Every structure is written in structure tokens, then in C-alpha cells.
């Protein structure tokens, strides 16, 4: 005689998978930009002097950086942080900020440098991708150990900032002289920079995450006016200003990790603008 059917145990509400729409939509935009950047790089003609597809790829990599900045902040604002979002974000970052920049530098530099030994070019590009993957895996492990939050510091140079630096420096070289990207000595700075960033991503150097900045708090009027003027200049003169401003911003963030331990706590808090001080 058969007994009553066994009841299927339901997972408690706290253990259910949480998938929040808006933060993951931002992450999806990040992944989409990375895919489009890869397609533009594949379709690019290295013999062309216009570099139209390369410029579009750089634009989508930088746009992916904006989406990556927004997804975490939207999740924190709405209290919608989740393990799913963290894993999805890392997968998107590996495409947009790992594979796309590595393939970009190989396509426009390494492929021509190592004509007779193509495997060397692929190996150099793969070092950046592998180190980026290790960086993301370590971040997820540390976030899990910390109880789900990433904290106020990054251990190692963040991979979105690394991709932003590679993309912005490539944009600067193209702005300075398009022929230099193919024939000049400046193009050799890209693979050197990529190897250096590979080491920095898996290093022990700590960088501020700027997660504590609260954009909802009251700001000084002069700071607001200055920010509006700066954004207006970027929109009006973006073709002339962006190739100069973006490399400076990403380079300053890279250097800040080295000088940060030597700064006093007061100076560091003034630069990083912790939300506790703003709220006070």
C-alpha cells in the first residue's frame, strides 16, 4: 500500500535566488557593449587610415564602463545587491573589459609586430585576459567572505579601469596622429601598458571603490556649477576634450593607488569623500 506522496521541500525565502531587474539591466547593457566592441574589432580593416570600426569599438568599451558604474550603484541605492548580480557582473566584465581590450591591442598592434610569430602576440594578449579573470574571481571570493559586500577598497587595479585606460590611451594616440597607431613608436606603448595592467590587476595594491560617495547628499553650490560646466564642455567639445581628459582620469586613478598609503587619513577622506562625512 502506497503512502501519501512526499512533499517537496521548498527553499526558505532567504535562500531563494534574487534577480533584480534594473541593476541586471545595466549589467546586460555592459555585456551588450562588450559584444558590439568585439564585432567592430573583428570587422576593422587595419590598413584603413580612418579606423572607423576601431573608434566605434573604443566608444562601446567606454560606454560599458559607464554601465558597469551604474549597475552597482543602482543596486546599492535600491538595496538590490545579490550573489546573482555579482556573478553576472563579473561575466559581463570579462567580455567587455577583458576580451575586448585584449583583442583590440592584438588586432591593431601585436598582429603586425609579430608577423612571423603570431603565437607571441596571442600569448601577450592572453596574459591580460587571464589576469583579468583572476582579478574578478578573487573579487567575488573576497566579497563572499565579507558577507556579500565588496567593501570600500579594491584589492588590485579594477578591470573596468584597466580597460578604460587602454581604450582612452588608444583614443588619444588616434587623436594625436592616426598614422602613429600603425607605423609610429607610440603603438608599442599599448602592449607594454597591457602587461603592466595585467600585473596591477592581480597585485596587492589597494584602490578606493568610491562606493561610499552619496550623490543624494547636499553639495556645495560652486561644486555643482563646476560639474555642470565640465559636463557641458564634454558634450560640446567631446571630440577634442575626451581624448585628453579620459587618459588623465584613468592614469590618475592608477597612480593614486601607489601614493594613497603615503597620504594622511584626512587627505584620503577628502579625496574619496566618504558618505559619513557628507552626511555629518
Residue pairs with C-beta under 8 A, 6 or more apart in sequence:
17 82
17 84
18 80
18 82
18 83
18 84
19 82
19 84
19 85
20 75
20 78
20 80
20 82
20 85
22 74
22 78
22 80
23 71
23 72
23 74
23 75
23 78
23 80
23 81
23 85
24 71
24 84
24 85
24 88
26 67
26 68
26 70
26 71
26 74
27 67
27 68
27 71
27 85
27 88
27 89
27 92
28 92
29 64
29 67
30 64
30 67
30 68
30 71
30 89
30 92
30 93
30 96
31 91
31 92
31 95
31 96
33 60
33 61
33 63
33 64
33 67
33 96
34 60
34 61
34 64
34 92
34 95
34 96
34 97
34 99
34 100
35 95
36 56
36 57
36 60
37 56
37 57
37 58
37 60
37 61
37 64
37 96
37 100
37 104
38 57
38 95
38 99
38 100
38 103
40 53
40 54
40 56
40 57
40 60
41 53
41 54
41 57
41 100
41 103
41 104
41 107
42 103
43 53
44 51
44 53
44 54
44 57
44 107
44 108
45 53
46 107
46 108
46 111
46 112
46 182
49 178
49 179
50 178
51 174
51 178
51 181
54 104
54 107
54 108
54 170
54 174
55 171
55 174
57 100
57 104
58 104
58 167
58 168
58 170
58 171
60 100
61 96
61 97
61 100
61 101
61 104
61 163
61 164
61 167
62 164
62 167
62 168
62 246
64 92
64 96
64 97
64 100
64 160
64 163
65 97
65 160
65 161
65 163
65 164
68 89
68 92
68 93
68 96
68 97
68 160
69 160
71 85
71 89
72 89
72 150
72 211
73 211
74 80
75 81
75 82
75 85
76 211
81 148
81 149
83 144
83 148
86 140
86 143
86 148
87 140
90 136
90 137
90 139
90 140
93 132
93 136
93 159
93 160
94 129
94 132
94 133
94 136
94 159
96 160
96 163
97 132
97 159
97 160
97 162
97 163
97 164
98 128
98 129
98 132
98 133
98 136
98 159
98 163
99 129
100 163
101 128
101 162
101 163
101 166
101 167
101 194
102 125
102 126
102 128
102 129
102 194
103 125
104 166
104 167
104 170
105 125
105 128
105 166
105 170
105 190
105 191
105 194
106 121
106 122
106 124
106 125
108 170
108 181
108 182
108 187
108 190
109 187
109 188
109 190
109 191
110 120
110 121
110 122
110 124
110 125
110 191
111 118
111 121
112 182
113 121
113 188
113 191
114 120
114 121
124 191
124 194
124 195
125 194
127 194
127 195
127 198
128 162
128 194
128 195
128 197
128 198
130 198
131 198
131 199
131 201
131 202
132 159
132 162
132 198
132 201
134 201
134 202
135 156
135 157
135 158
135 159
135 201
135 202
136 159
138 155
138 156
138 202
139 150
139 154
139 155
142 150
142 151
142 155
143 149
143 150
143 151
150 209
150 211
151 209
151 211
152 208
152 209
152 211
152 212
152 272
152 274
153 206
153 207
153 208
153 209
154 206
154 207
154 208
154 209
155 204
155 205
155 206
156 200
156 201
156 202
156 203
156 204
156 205
156 207
157 197
157 200
157 201
157 203
157 205
157 207
157 254
157 257
158 201
158 207
159 201
161 207
161 250
161 253
161 254
162 197
162 200
162 201
164 246
164 250
165 193
165 197
165 247
165 250
165 251
165 254
166 190
166 193
166 194
166 197
168 243
168 246
168 247
168 249
168 250
169 189
169 190
169 193
169 247
170 181
170 190
171 242
171 243
171 246
171 247
172 243
172 244
172 246
172 247
173 180
173 181
173 186
173 187
173 189
173 190
174 181
174 243
175 243
175 244
176 186
176 243
177 184
180 186
180 187
181 187
200 254
200 257
205 257
205 258
206 257
206 260
206 261
207 253
207 256
207 257
207 260
208 256
208 260
208 268
208 271
208 272
210 272
210 273
212 272
212 273
212 274
212 275
212 276
213 272
213 273
213 274
213 275
213 278
214 275
214 278
214 279
217 275
217 278
217 279
233 241
234 241
234 242
234 245
256 271
260 268
263 271
269 277
